[in-house]
Amino acid sequence: MNGLTNIASRSFVSRASERQSVADLLEPLDRLAAHSPNLLTRSAGRFEAGGESYELPRYLFIGPSAGDDPIRIGLFAGIHGDEPEGIHALTQLLSKLEQKPELAAGYCLFVYPVCNPTGFEDGTRHSRAGRDLNREFWRDSSEPEVVLLQEELWAHSFHGVVSLHTDDTSHGVYGYASGPTLTRHLLEPALAAASQLLPRNLDPRIDGFPATQGIISAGYGGILAAPPKLQPRPFEIILESPKAAPEQVKHQALVRALESILEEYRRFIAYARNL
């Protein structure tokens, strides 16, 4: 029995040593936040998985005041652990905003770069519990990552929710748009910005859904989204980048798309105030 126990112990240590490190991944952001007047890091909560303790990373970037209450936007990535592109894109976005905070004027950005820490560690789509977390939202899920993220979505009542993903079957960038009609008018220029670096997927069907110019209005159930009963509805955008594209190009394309969304929504808010 002792021999079997030792083998199992060595096997566990081997698997653990092969894991990717969330702490190493986020170390540049933590270092930046330690000296930044604009960027804060505060965990969104802790949970246990397989007897190990984890936290859900959360960063808060407070842009320069624009004279009104700040616009709250939630930015999410890494809900599928094998899609690190969005994580790196959010890291690059925050680094850029630290250098040019005026790009986030009027905003309070809540950034959740690693929504599935165990999946990222293991390099898997699913969490270590074997669940696709992006099919669990608002379905009475007991998955701790989902519970924590739902609490965030309720507590902050975001004006907009943006999720970053990667598609290994797509040859170009595309996106999902839901919420008010405004959402499509935010997504279109965002895709145009991204397509300066990557092709846009113009197929009539993408990911099994009808699409127009790379924009899908339908979608899967249980995805990370604002609370179903939240009013007024925020704009909700999912940006998808093609897995096969070069890493740095994908990151830069997603950053450009996010910058476009911030710029266009700020313009819309300013216009609405003057009506």
GITA-V689844 format. One record per pair of residues at least 12 apart in sequence whose ideal C-beta (glycine too) atoms are under 7 Angstrom apart, sorted by the first residue. I is the first residue (numbers start at 1). J is the second residue. Records with the same first field share a line. If there is no record, write none. Layout:
BEGIN
I->J / J
END
This chain:
BEGIN
19->121 / 122
20->120 / 121 / 123
22->114 / 117 / 120 / 121
25->87
26->57 / 113
28->91
29->41 / 59 / 91 / 94
32->95 / 98
33->59
36->98
38->61 / 62 / 98 / 101
39->59 / 61 / 94 / 98
40->59 / 60
41->59
42->58 / 60
43->55 / 56 / 57 / 58
44->56 / 58 / 112 / 148 / 152
45->148
47->144 / 145 / 148
49->118 / 128 / 129
50->128
54->117 / 118
56->112 / 145 / 148
57->112 / 113 / 114
58->110 / 111 / 112
59->94 / 111
60->108 / 110
61->94 / 97 / 104 / 109 / 111
62->108
63->101 / 104 / 105 / 106 / 107
64->101 / 102 / 105
66->105 / 106
70->106 / 107 / 108
71->106 / 107 / 108 / 159 / 265 / 269
72->108 / 110 / 156 / 158 / 159
73->107 / 109 / 158 / 159 / 160 / 162
74->110 / 153 / 156 / 158 / 161
75->90 / 109 / 111 / 112 / 162
76->112 / 115 / 163 / 224
77->89 / 90 / 113 / 115 / 164
78->113 / 114 / 115 / 116 / 120
79->115 / 116 / 133 / 134 / 163 / 224
80->116 / 119 / 125 / 134 / 165
81->116 / 119 / 120 / 122 / 123 / 124 / 125
82->123 / 124 / 125
83->165 / 166
84->120
85->166 / 241 / 250 / 251 / 254
86->164 / 165 / 166 / 254
87->113 / 114
88->251
89->164 / 251 / 254 / 255
90->111 / 113 / 164
91->113
92->251 / 255
93->255 / 258
94->111
96->255
103->259 / 262
104->262
106->266
107->262
110->156
115->133 / 145 / 149
116->133 / 145
127->143 / 145
129->143
131->143
133->145 / 146
134->223 / 224
135->220 / 222
136->222
137->150 / 222 / 223 / 224 / 225
138->227 / 228
139->222
149->224
153->226 / 227
154->227
157->230
158->226 / 234
159->234
160->234 / 235 / 265
161->225 / 226 / 234 / 236
162->237 / 239 / 258 / 261
163->224 / 238
164->239 / 254
165->238 / 239 / 240
166->240 / 241 / 243
167->207 / 240 / 242 / 243
168->243
170->201 / 206 / 240 / 242
171->199 / 201 / 242
172->198 / 199 / 200 / 201 / 242
173->191 / 194 / 195 / 198 / 200 / 201 / 214 / 240 / 241 / 242 / 253
174->200 / 201 / 206 / 211 / 214 / 216 / 240
175->187 / 190 / 191 / 214 / 215 / 237 / 238 / 239 / 240
176->216 / 219 / 237 / 238
177->215 / 217 / 237
178->219 / 236
179->233 / 234 / 235 / 236
180->233 / 235
182->235 / 268
183->235 / 236 / 237
184->215
186->235 / 237 / 261 / 264 / 265
187->215 / 237
188->215
189->260 / 264
190->239 / 257 / 260 / 261
191->214 / 257
193->256 / 257 / 260
194->253 / 254 / 256 / 257
196->256
197->249 / 252 / 253 / 256
198->241 / 242 / 245 / 249 / 253
200->214
201->214
202->214
237->261
239->254 / 257
241->253 / 254
END
